[in-house]
Amino acid sequence: MRFLGIDYGKRRIGLALSDASGMLARPWKTIAREGNPSQVASAITTLVTGLMQEDDGLASVVVGLPRALGGEATEQTAAVTTLVAAMRARIEIPIVLQDERLSSREAESLLARRIKHWRDRKPLLDAAAAAVILQDYLDSRAPAPPPVDSLEDHRH
């Protein structure tokens, strides 16, 4: 089952999808943020419903939760929680909030390795940030690797 990642910005909304195994996130697309939170929630719900009906389905939605570097809420934190409440009233799959601190900076750094000019990176940034948020979530739910001592050869 796939996962959808959302980076909810003031002007644009970045979207990312995982692969069918739920292990790897990739940028999907960016949409304009138009209307009030209820209208935005309806637009995203339409996308979610479409993804749920595809063969690979959709396990849950992961929404980046903005916080200041110190962890305190920001103006954008309230906007995201309002959006999530509106989405939860419309769809039945789980919606998870994932800390998004520094995700845009990480996405910019990753894009800069492949694309030299910032103007060429800018339209890709929101979806790349959504992929960073989603990958952080996917990594957090992956099983922990075995302890080093269990990897030793015990064939004495």
C-alpha positions in Angstrom: 0.0 0.0 0.0 1.1 3.5 -0.8 1.3 6.6 1.3 0.6 10.2 0.3 2.8 13.0 1.7 1.6 16.6 1.9 3.6 19.8 2.4 0.9 22.4 3.0 2.3 25.8 2.2 0.9 29.3 2.1 0.8 29.4 -1.8 1.4 25.9 -2.9 0.8 22.3 -1.7 3.5 19.8 -2.4 2.5 16.2 -2.8 4.6 13.0 -2.7 3.8 9.3 -3.1 5.5 6.3 -1.8 6.1 3.2 -3.8 3.7 0.2 -3.4 5.9 -1.3 -0.7 5.6 1.8 1.4 9.4 2.1 1.6 10.5 4.9 -0.7 9.0 8.4 -1.2 9.2 10.4 -4.4 7.9 13.8 -5.3 4.6 13.6 -7.2 3.2 17.1 -8.0 2.5 20.6 -6.7 -0.9 22.2 -6.7 -1.9 25.7 -6.1 -3.5 26.5 -2.7 -6.8 28.0 -3.6 -9.7 28.9 -1.4 -10.4 28.5 2.3 -9.3 25.4 4.3 -12.6 23.6 3.6 -12.2 24.1 -0.2 -8.5 22.9 0.0 -9.6 19.9 2.0 -12.2 19.0 -0.6 -9.6 19.3 -3.4 -7.1 17.1 -1.6 -9.9 14.6 -0.7 -10.7 14.3 -4.4 -7.0 13.4 -5.0 -7.0 10.9 -2.1 -10.2 9.2 -3.2 -8.7 8.8 -6.7 -5.5 7.3 -5.2 -7.5 4.9 -3.0 -9.2 3.5 -6.1 -6.0 2.7 -7.9 -4.5 -0.8 -7.9 -1.8 0.1 -5.3 -4.4 1.8 -3.1 -3.5 4.3 -0.3 -2.8 3.3 3.3 -2.7 6.7 4.8 -2.0 10.4 4.4 1.1 12.0 6.0 0.8 15.8 6.5 3.8 17.9 7.4 3.3 19.7 10.7 5.2 23.0 10.8 6.9 24.0 14.0 9.5 26.6 14.9 13.0 25.2 15.4 12.4 25.2 19.1 9.3 23.1 18.7 6.7 25.7 19.3 3.6 26.1 17.1 3.6 28.7 14.4 0.8 30.5 12.4 1.1 27.8 9.8 0.7 25.0 12.5 -2.9 26.2 13.1 -3.6 26.3 9.3 -2.4 22.7 9.0 -4.4 21.4 11.9 -7.5 23.1 10.5 -6.9 21.4 7.1 -6.3 18.0 8.8 -9.6 18.3 10.8 -11.5 19.1 7.6 -9.9 16.2 5.8 -10.6 13.8 8.6 -14.3 14.7 8.3 -14.2 13.6 4.6 -12.0 10.5 4.4 -11.7 7.4 6.5 -8.1 6.4 6.0 -5.6 7.5 8.7 -4.1 11.0 8.5 -0.8 11.3 10.3 1.0 14.5 11.3 4.7 14.4 10.8 7.2 17.0 12.1 8.4 18.9 9.0 11.1 21.1 10.6 13.9 21.7 8.1 12.2 19.6 5.4 12.3 22.5 2.8 16.0 23.1 3.5 16.8 19.4 3.1 14.7 19.3 -0.1 16.5 22.4 -1.5 19.9 20.7 -0.7 18.9 17.5 -2.5 17.6 19.3 -5.6 20.7 21.5 -5.7 22.8 18.4 -6.2 21.1 17.7 -9.5 19.8 21.1 -10.7 22.3 24.0 -10.6 20.1 27.0 -11.1 17.6 27.9 -8.3 14.9 29.0 -10.8 14.9 25.5 -12.2 14.6 24.1 -8.7 11.9 26.4 -7.4 8.9 24.7 -9.1 10.1 21.3 -7.8 10.7 22.4 -4.2 7.2 21.9 -2.7 6.8 18.3 -4.0 10.4 17.5 -2.9 9.7 18.8 0.6 6.6 16.6 0.7 8.9 13.6 -0.3 11.3 14.5 2.6 8.4 14.6 5.0 7.0 11.3 3.7 10.3 9.6 3.7 10.9 10.7 7.4 7.6 9.1 8.3 8.3 5.9 6.3 11.7 5.6 7.9 10.3 6.1 11.4 7.9 3.1 11.0 10.5 0.8 9.5 11.7 -2.0 11.8 14.9 -1.3 13.6 18.0 -3.1 12.3 19.2 -6.0 14.4 21.9 -5.2 17.0 25.5 -5.5 15.8 26.3 -8.4 18.1 23.5 -10.5 16.5 25.1 -10.1 13.1 28.4 -11.8 14.2 29.1 -15.2 12.7 28.1 -17.8 15.3 29.4 -20.9 13.3 32.3 -21.7 15.7 
